Amino acid sequence: MPETAPPSHPLAEPHPLAEPRPLGEPRTWPRDFTDRLTAPLPGVRALARIAREGKLRPAAETLRQIQQLPFEPGPMPEASPTTVALTWAGHASWVIRIGGLTVLTDPVWSRKILGTPARVTPVGVRWEDLPPVDAVVISHNHYDHLDAPTLKRLPRDVPLLLPAGLAPWARRRGFTQVTDLDWWEAVELAGPAGPVRIDFVPAHHWSKRTLTDTCRSLWGGWVLTAPDGRRIHFAGDTGHGHWFEEIGRRYRDIDLALLPIGAYDPRWMLRPVHTDPEEAVRACQDLGARCLAPMHWSTFLLSAEPPLEPLHRIRAAWAATGRPRSDLWDLPVGASRVLAER
């Protein structure tokens, strides 16, 4: 039977959340986080196979779909201290207004990133139109999520919330308010309506930025909790797996899940690290989240699926659950949405 409401976890006792850690706390971490991997990383043979199969980019005949990718930039909604709203700048970059604060996720305002063709849709929010940024959360250090040229545009005292092991990278670039966290750790940011809690949670992914730093820093997602309890889960970059149910057990009543739906073809290689649209819907259900906002598509062409395919598949997968169509926030790049009060 179709599922008409997000699942809950009635048999699981609520897991006590960790006490928030101090901002800017110096930490010592293991040399690497390879033990956190949930699947082996692809080796030379896999890379040779994907090149041989021509699966590095979409087929040429599908590229005309780029002209149809949804792009509707508009003014961001007015945000009071009690507003929870978000604007999709593209890829995994969101402008989240929560508890009177403005938080950026994985901000990439660059036209091009290392090793990838230029973005196929413009950034949905002009940099000069951003409100003052109160914090930045980074999911992991891959170039399409940690963009040094974009971060250089920020004041050096903006709070950066990072995965464990990534703080030295930020401090070398002059940032002074840097906090790196392990999974299930949290901080609180003071806001005009009360503290906004931000937790770092697991994801099924990995990290690498140079030839010598594979898994030297952690990867994950973030849960942002407004002073009134409304919650957003930003998954960063992830495959589907057991962590979503665990996050749902610990963080009850997630209102909105920001989940990746692109860069999934070929599945034999990308399934462990990138959800496809059907898996994103499943992950939303595992989280017990009410609404799903797709991301990580329509910006950079990172794999072989046709550019518009993620949108068609996420709509079909959502419809198959029987859940309200209005709870699928399939926003165009540049569009905004306000989360209703509970």
Buried (B, 14 or more C-beta within 10 A) or exposed (E): EEEEEBBEBEEEEEEEBBEBBEBEEEEEBEEBBEEBBBEEEBEEEBEEBBEEEEBEBBEEEBBEBBEEBBBEBEEBBEBEBBBBBBBBBBBBBBBBBBBBBBBBBBBBBBEEBEEBEEBBBBBBBEEEEBEEBBBBBBBBBBBBBBBBEBBEEBEBEBBBBBBBBBBBBBBEEEBEBBBBBBBBBBBBBEBEBBBBBBBBBBBBBBBBBEEEBBBBBBBBBBBBBBBEEBBBBBBBBBBBBEBBBBBBBBBBBBBBBBBBBBBBBBEEBBBBBBBBBBBBBBBBBBBBBBBBBBBBBBBBBBBBBBBBBBBEBBBEBBEEBEBEEEBBBBBBBBBBBEBEEE
